[in-house]
Amino acid sequence: MIAPADQIAPLVSGCAQVLSEKELAAKLALGRPLKVKLGVDPTSPDIHLGHTVGLSKLRQFQELGHEAVLIIGDFTAMIGDPSGRSATRPHLSHEQVMEHAKSYQDQAFKILDPEKTSVRFNGEWFGKMTFQDVIRLNSRVTLQQMLQREDFRGRIDKALPVRAHEIQYPIMQGWDSVVIKADVELGGTDQLFNILVGRDLQHEEGQHQQVAMMLPILTGLDGIQKMSKSLGNAVGVTELPGEMFGKLMSISDEQMGDYYRLLLQEELSPETHPMDAKKTLAERLTARFHSLAEARHAREEFELRFSKKDLDAADLPLYTPAVDLPRDIISLGVDAFERAFSMKKSRGDVRRLVEGGSISWKGEKITDPKALLSLDEPGVLKLDRRNAVRVG
C-alpha cells in the first residue's frame, strides 16, 4: 500500500462530497486495509453505465490495497430503494431478485477484481431476524428522521402515498454497514441520507463511523433524469457492441464532460471537436466491456451508416414484414423496431419520428404519416439516428 497521504487525492477525485476527508485521512493512517462498502440492489438483471461509476471507485480502492465489499441486496431489493422516487417501486419476489443477482455479479466483475472482492448478501443477516429483532432495529430511528428525506416529503406534499415498508430501506442499508463494520461507504448523491443512517447506527453500536463518499449521478441518454433501465434511458454493460456504441453517440454535447469525468476518470479537452470526442468516448467504453476490435468495428459501422450516409453497404439486420401487416409507414416502423431491435415503440412514437424527418426509405425521407410503402424490391428503411434495417 502506498503512503496514506498519497492516497487521499486520487480517492476523493471525482467525488461530489466526502464526509469527511479528515476522517478518511485518519482511517488511512491506521495502516491497515479499509473495508469499503458498495451496495447494489438487483432489481433488474442488468447493470448499466450509471452503476459503473461506483464500481470504478471501488476498483480504485482495490488497486490501493483495500478490501472491497460488494453487498448484494437480496432483501433490500424486495423493498426497492425509494431514493429519488416519486412513487413506490413495484414489489419483487426473492426468487426474482436472486435470479437477477446471478447476472449482477458476472457484470460487476467486468470492473472489479473478483479475487479481491468480498461478496455478501444481506439476506445472510436479515433472513435470520425475528420480528422482535425488526422492532428493536426500528426503535433506533425516529419517524421524524425518516420524514426528513426530500423524496418522502415531496410525496407527502403532493398527497402521494409513502408506504411503511419503504421507511425500512434506509434502516436496512444502515444495518448492513454495522454488520460488515464498514470503514467507507460509496454511493450516489441521492444515497446520502441512507449512508448517514448507517453512521448513526454504527455510533450506537460503538463502532467507528464509516466515511461517506458521495459520487455524482450519471444522467441517462435523455440528458435529464438519472440513468435507469426502468426509464428507458440506460446503456447496459452487456449490450451488443454496435448498440452500445450507437446509444453513446446519442448523448448531448453538454453531457460529454460528465461522461468523460465519471466513466473515463479524465477531463475532456475543450479543444477536441465534439463529434471526435463523442466517437472516442463511445469506442473506449465499448472496448472496456467487449474488445478493442469489436469497438473499432462498431465505430466503422456507425460511420458507414451515419457519417458517410452509406447505408446500402452497412451490415444491417434483415427485416421481412408479415404478409398481412399493413404497409403504412407507422405500422411498418412499430413492427421493425420490435422485431429487429426488440424495442417497444408506440404508434405515436413512430409518428413523431416521421414528422421530424428521421425515417427514410431508400434514401428518401418520409414525412407523411399516412405514406404507404411498396416493398416489392429490397431496400434500406432508416428508422432513426441509430437504427436502420434492410427490407427484403
C-alpha positions as CSV (number, residue, x, y, z in Angstrom):
1,M,0.0,0.0,0.0
2,I,1.2,3.5,-0.9
3,A,1.5,6.1,1.8
4,P,-1.8,7.3,3.2
5,A,-1.1,10.9,2.3
6,D,-0.6,9.9,-1.3
7,Q,-3.9,8.0,-1.4
8,I,-6.2,10.9,-0.4
9,A,-6.1,12.9,-3.7
10,P,-6.9,10.1,-6.1
11,L,-9.6,8.6,-3.8
12,V,-11.5,11.9,-3.3
13,S,-11.1,12.8,-7.0
14,G,-14.4,12.6,-8.8
15,C,-16.5,12.6,-5.6
16,A,-19.3,15.1,-5.1
17,Q,-18.9,15.1,-1.3
18,V,-16.8,13.3,1.3
19,L,-17.9,13.2,5.0
20,S,-15.3,13.7,5.9
21,E,-11.9,13.9,4.2
22,K,-10.3,14.4,7.6
23,E,-11.9,11.1,8.8
24,L,-10.7,9.3,5.7
25,A,-7.2,10.5,6.3
26,A,-7.4,9.3,9.9
27,K,-8.6,5.8,8.8
28,L,-5.9,5.6,6.1
29,A,-3.3,6.5,8.8
30,L,-4.2,3.3,10.7
31,G,-2.0,1.5,8.2
32,R,-4.5,-1.4,7.5
33,P,-6.7,-2.2,4.5
34,L,-10.0,-0.4,4.9
35,K,-13.4,-2.2,4.4
36,V,-15.0,-0.2,1.5
37,K,-18.7,-1.0,1.0
38,L,-20.8,-0.6,-2.1
39,G,-24.4,-1.9,-2.1
40,V,-26.3,-2.9,-5.2
41,D,-29.9,-4.0,-5.4
42,P,-30.6,-6.5,-8.2
43,T,-34.0,-5.0,-9.1
44,S,-33.3,-5.9,-12.8
45,P,-31.0,-8.4,-14.5
46,D,-28.6,-5.8,-15.9
47,I,-26.0,-3.3,-14.8
48,H,-25.8,-0.1,-16.7
49,L,-23.1,2.6,-17.1
50,G,-24.6,4.5,-14.2
51,H,-23.8,1.6,-11.8
52,T,-20.2,1.5,-13.1
53,V,-19.4,4.9,-11.5
54,G,-19.5,3.4,-8.0
55,L,-17.9,0.1,-9.2
56,S,-15.0,2.0,-10.7
57,K,-14.3,3.9,-7.5
58,L,-14.5,0.6,-5.6
59,R,-11.9,-0.8,-8.0
60,Q,-9.7,2.2,-7.3
61,F,-9.8,1.3,-3.6
62,Q,-8.9,-2.3,-4.5
63,E,-5.9,-1.2,-6.5
64,L,-4.6,0.7,-3.5
65,G,-4.8,-2.4,-1.4
66,H,-8.1,-2.0,0.4
67,E,-10.9,-4.6,0.9
68,A,-13.9,-4.2,-1.5
69,V,-17.2,-5.4,0.0
70,L,-19.9,-5.7,-2.6
71,I,-23.3,-6.0,-0.8
72,I,-25.9,-7.7,-3.0
73,G,-29.2,-6.5,-1.5
74,D,-31.3,-9.6,-1.9
75,F,-33.6,-8.4,0.9
76,T,-33.4,-4.7,0.3
77,A,-34.2,-5.2,-3.4
78,M,-37.6,-6.6,-2.4
79,I,-38.4,-3.2,-1.0
80,G,-36.6,-1.1,-3.6
81,D,-34.7,2.0,-2.8
82,P,-37.1,4.9,-2.5
83,S,-34.3,7.5,-3.1
84,G,-35.4,10.0,-5.7
85,R,-38.6,8.1,-6.4
86,S,-41.9,9.9,-6.8
87,A,-43.8,6.6,-6.4
88,T,-43.5,3.2,-4.7
89,R,-41.4,0.7,-6.6
90,P,-43.1,-2.5,-7.7
91,H,-42.6,-5.4,-5.4
92,L,-40.2,-8.2,-6.4
93,S,-40.2,-11.8,-5.1
94,H,-37.0,-13.2,-3.5
95,E,-36.8,-15.7,-6.4
96,Q,-36.8,-12.8,-9.0
97,V,-34.1,-10.9,-7.1
98,M,-31.8,-14.0,-6.8
99,E,-32.1,-14.6,-10.5
100,H,-31.1,-11.1,-11.2
101,A,-28.3,-11.3,-8.7
102,K,-26.5,-14.0,-10.7
103,S,-26.0,-11.8,-13.7
104,Y,-25.3,-8.8,-11.5
105,Q,-22.2,-10.4,-10.1
106,D,-20.9,-11.5,-13.5
107,Q,-21.3,-8.0,-14.8
108,A,-19.8,-6.3,-11.8
109,F,-16.7,-8.4,-12.2
110,K,-16.1,-6.8,-15.6
111,I,-14.9,-3.9,-13.5
112,L,-14.0,-5.3,-10.1
113,D,-11.1,-7.8,-9.4
114,P,-13.1,-10.9,-8.3
115,E,-10.0,-12.2,-6.3
116,K,-10.1,-9.1,-4.2
117,T,-13.8,-8.7,-3.7
118,S,-15.9,-9.9,-0.8
119,V,-19.5,-10.5,-2.0
120,R,-22.1,-10.5,0.8
121,F,-25.9,-11.0,0.5
122,N,-27.8,-9.0,3.2
123,G,-30.2,-11.9,3.4
124,E,-27.4,-13.5,5.5
125,W,-28.4,-11.4,8.4
126,F,-31.9,-10.1,7.6
127,G,-33.1,-13.6,6.9
128,K,-32.3,-14.7,10.4
129,M,-34.1,-11.8,12.1
130,T,-37.2,-12.4,14.2
131,F,-40.0,-9.9,14.2
132,Q,-38.8,-8.9,17.6
133,D,-35.4,-8.1,16.2
134,V,-37.0,-6.0,13.5
135,I,-39.0,-4.0,16.1
136,R,-35.8,-3.4,18.1
137,L,-33.9,-2.2,15.0
138,N,-36.8,0.2,14.1
139,S,-36.6,1.6,17.6
140,R,-33.2,3.0,16.7
141,V,-34.6,5.7,14.4
142,T,-37.5,8.2,14.6
143,L,-40.3,8.9,12.2
144,Q,-39.1,12.5,12.2
145,Q,-35.7,11.3,10.8
146,M,-37.3,9.3,8.0
147,L,-39.6,12.2,7.0
148,Q,-36.6,14.5,6.6
149,R,-36.0,12.7,3.3
150,E,-36.7,15.0,0.4
151,D,-38.4,12.3,-1.6
152,F,-40.7,11.4,1.2
153,R,-41.6,15.0,2.0
154,G,-42.2,15.7,-1.7
155,R,-44.7,12.8,-1.9
156,I,-46.5,13.8,1.3
157,D,-46.8,17.4,0.0
158,K,-48.4,16.0,-3.2
159,A,-50.7,13.7,-1.2
160,L,-49.0,10.7,-2.7
161,P,-48.5,7.6,-0.5
162,V,-45.3,6.7,1.4
163,R,-45.6,3.0,2.3
164,A,-44.5,1.8,5.7
165,H,-42.1,-0.8,4.2
166,E,-40.2,2.0,2.3
167,I,-39.2,3.6,5.6
168,Q,-37.4,0.3,6.3
169,Y,-35.0,0.7,3.4
170,P,-32.5,3.3,4.9
171,I,-32.6,1.4,8.2
172,M,-31.7,-1.9,6.5
173,Q,-28.9,-0.3,4.4
174,G,-27.5,1.3,7.5
175,W,-27.6,-2.0,9.3
176,D,-25.6,-3.6,6.5
177,S,-22.7,-1.2,7.5
178,V,-22.9,-2.3,11.1
179,V,-22.8,-6.0,10.2
180,I,-19.7,-5.7,8.0
181,K,-18.1,-2.9,10.1
182,A,-17.6,-0.7,7.0
183,D,-14.9,1.9,7.1
184,V,-16.1,3.6,4.0
185,E,-19.4,3.5,2.0
186,L,-19.7,4.6,-1.6
187,G,-23.0,5.8,-3.1
188,G,-24.6,8.3,-5.4
189,T,-25.5,11.7,-4.0
190,D,-29.1,10.5,-3.6
191,Q,-27.8,7.9,-1.1
192,L,-26.6,10.5,1.5
193,F,-29.5,10.0,3.8
194,N,-29.2,6.2,3.8
195,I,-25.4,6.3,4.5
196,L,-25.8,8.8,7.3
197,V,-28.3,6.4,8.9
198,G,-25.5,3.8,8.7
199,R,-23.1,6.2,10.5
200,D,-25.7,6.7,13.3
201,L,-26.3,3.0,13.8
202,Q,-22.5,2.3,13.9
203,H,-22.1,5.0,16.5
204,E,-24.8,3.4,18.7
205,E,-23.1,0.1,18.3
206,G,-19.8,1.5,19.5
207,Q,-18.1,1.2,16.1
208,H,-16.1,3.8,14.3
209,Q,-18.4,5.6,11.8
210,Q,-18.0,5.0,8.1
211,V,-16.8,7.7,5.8
212,A,-19.5,8.7,3.3
213,M,-18.1,9.1,-0.2
214,M,-20.8,10.5,-2.5
215,L,-20.4,10.2,-6.2
216,P,-22.2,12.3,-8.9
217,I,-25.1,10.7,-10.6
218,L,-24.8,9.9,-14.3
219,T,-27.7,11.3,-16.4
220,G,-29.3,8.9,-18.9
221,L,-29.5,9.2,-22.6
222,D,-32.3,11.7,-22.3
223,G,-29.9,14.2,-20.6
224,I,-32.4,14.9,-17.8
225,Q,-33.0,12.0,-15.4
226,K,-30.6,9.6,-13.8
227,M,-29.7,6.6,-15.9
228,S,-32.2,3.9,-15.2
229,K,-33.4,0.8,-17.1
230,S,-37.0,1.5,-15.9
231,L,-36.8,5.0,-17.5
232,G,-35.5,3.6,-20.8
233,N,-32.5,5.9,-20.9
234,A,-29.8,3.4,-19.9
235,V,-26.8,1.8,-21.6
236,G,-26.4,-1.7,-20.3
237,V,-22.9,-3.2,-20.0
238,T,-23.9,-6.4,-21.7
239,E,-25.5,-4.7,-24.8
240,L,-24.1,-5.6,-28.2
241,P,-21.1,-3.5,-29.3
242,G,-23.0,-1.8,-32.1
243,E,-25.9,-1.0,-29.9
244,M,-23.7,0.3,-27.1
245,F,-21.7,2.5,-29.5
246,G,-24.8,3.8,-31.1
247,K,-26.5,4.7,-27.8
248,L,-23.4,6.6,-26.6
249,M,-23.4,8.6,-29.8
250,S,-26.8,9.9,-29.0
251,I,-25.8,11.7,-25.8
252,S,-25.8,15.5,-26.0
253,D,-22.6,17.6,-26.3
254,E,-23.5,19.1,-22.9
255,Q,-23.3,15.6,-21.3
256,M,-19.9,14.6,-22.6
257,G,-17.9,16.4,-19.9
258,D,-19.7,14.4,-17.2
259,Y,-19.4,11.1,-19.1
260,Y,-15.6,11.6,-19.6
261,R,-15.2,12.6,-15.9
262,L,-17.4,9.8,-14.4
263,L,-16.8,7.0,-16.8
264,L,-13.2,7.6,-18.0
265,Q,-12.0,9.4,-14.9
266,E,-10.5,12.2,-17.0
267,E,-11.3,15.7,-18.2
268,L,-12.5,16.4,-21.7
269,S,-10.2,18.8,-23.5
270,P,-12.1,21.8,-24.7
271,E,-10.0,21.8,-27.9
272,T,-11.4,18.4,-29.0
273,H,-14.2,18.6,-31.6
274,P,-17.5,17.4,-30.1
275,M,-18.0,14.7,-32.7
276,D,-14.5,13.4,-32.4
277,A,-14.8,13.4,-28.6
278,K,-18.1,11.5,-28.7
279,K,-16.7,8.8,-31.0
280,T,-13.7,8.4,-28.8
281,L,-15.9,8.1,-25.7
282,A,-18.1,5.5,-27.4
283,E,-15.2,3.5,-28.7
284,R,-13.3,3.4,-25.4
285,L,-16.4,2.4,-23.4
286,T,-17.4,-0.2,-25.9
287,A,-13.9,-1.6,-25.8
288,R,-14.0,-1.8,-22.0
289,F,-16.9,-4.1,-22.0
290,H,-16.2,-6.0,-25.2
291,S,-12.9,-5.8,-27.1
292,L,-10.9,-3.2,-28.9
293,A,-11.6,-5.0,-32.2
294,E,-15.3,-5.0,-31.6
295,A,-15.3,-1.4,-30.6
296,R,-13.4,-0.4,-33.7
297,H,-15.8,-2.4,-35.9
298,A,-18.8,-0.7,-34.2
299,R,-17.3,2.7,-34.9
300,E,-16.6,1.8,-38.5
301,E,-20.2,0.6,-38.9
302,F,-21.6,3.7,-37.3
303,E,-19.5,5.9,-39.6
304,L,-20.6,3.9,-42.6
305,R,-24.2,4.2,-41.6
306,F,-24.5,7.7,-40.4
307,S,-21.3,9.7,-41.1
308,K,-20.8,8.6,-44.6
309,K,-24.5,8.0,-45.2
310,D,-23.7,4.8,-47.0
311,L,-26.4,2.6,-45.5
312,D,-26.5,0.3,-48.6
313,A,-23.1,-1.0,-47.7
314,A,-23.7,-1.3,-43.9
315,D,-24.2,-4.5,-42.0
316,L,-27.9,-4.1,-41.1
317,P,-30.4,-6.5,-39.6
318,L,-32.7,-8.1,-42.2
319,Y,-36.4,-7.3,-41.7
320,T,-39.2,-9.1,-43.5
321,P,-42.7,-7.8,-42.6
322,A,-45.5,-10.3,-42.3
323,V,-47.7,-10.6,-45.4
324,D,-50.8,-9.4,-43.6
325,L,-49.1,-6.4,-42.0
326,P,-50.4,-3.1,-43.3
327,R,-47.8,-1.3,-45.4
328,D,-48.3,2.2,-43.9
329,I,-45.1,3.7,-42.5
330,I,-46.4,3.8,-38.9
331,S,-47.3,0.1,-38.8
332,L,-44.0,-0.9,-40.5
333,G,-42.0,1.3,-38.2
334,V,-43.6,-0.1,-35.0
335,D,-43.1,-3.7,-36.3
336,A,-39.5,-3.1,-37.4
337,F,-38.4,-1.6,-34.1
338,E,-39.8,-4.5,-32.2
339,R,-38.8,-7.4,-34.4
340,A,-35.3,-6.1,-35.4
341,F,-34.2,-4.4,-32.2
342,S,-36.7,-5.6,-29.5
343,M,-37.6,-2.0,-28.9
344,K,-41.2,-1.2,-27.9
345,K,-42.3,1.9,-29.9
346,S,-45.9,3.2,-29.8
347,R,-47.6,4.4,-33.0
348,G,-47.3,7.9,-31.6
349,D,-43.5,7.5,-31.1
350,V,-43.1,6.5,-34.8
351,R,-45.4,9.2,-36.0
352,R,-43.2,11.8,-34.3
353,L,-40.1,10.3,-35.9
354,V,-41.8,10.6,-39.3
355,E,-42.9,14.1,-38.7
356,G,-39.4,15.0,-37.5
357,G,-37.8,13.7,-40.7
358,S,-36.0,10.8,-39.1
359,I,-37.4,8.0,-41.2
360,S,-36.4,7.4,-44.8
361,W,-36.9,4.6,-47.3
362,K,-34.2,4.0,-50.0
363,G,-32.6,7.3,-49.0
364,E,-35.8,9.4,-49.4
365,K,-37.2,11.0,-46.3
366,I,-40.8,10.1,-45.4
367,T,-42.7,13.0,-43.8
368,D,-46.3,11.9,-44.4
369,P,-47.5,9.6,-41.5
370,K,-50.1,8.1,-43.9
371,A,-47.5,7.1,-46.5
372,L,-47.7,3.6,-47.9
373,L,-44.6,1.7,-48.9
374,S,-44.2,-0.6,-51.8
375,L,-41.9,-3.4,-50.7
376,D,-41.6,-5.3,-53.9
377,E,-37.9,-4.5,-54.1
378,P,-35.3,-4.7,-51.3
379,G,-34.1,-1.5,-49.7
380,V,-33.0,0.2,-46.5
381,L,-35.5,1.6,-44.1
382,K,-33.8,4.1,-41.7
383,L,-35.8,4.3,-38.5
384,D,-33.9,7.0,-36.5
385,R,-30.4,8.3,-35.9
386,R,-29.1,4.9,-34.7
387,N,-31.3,2.2,-36.2
388,A,-31.9,1.0,-39.7
389,V,-33.0,-2.3,-41.3
390,R,-32.6,-4.0,-44.7
391,V,-36.0,-4.9,-46.0
392,G,-36.1,-8.0,-48.2
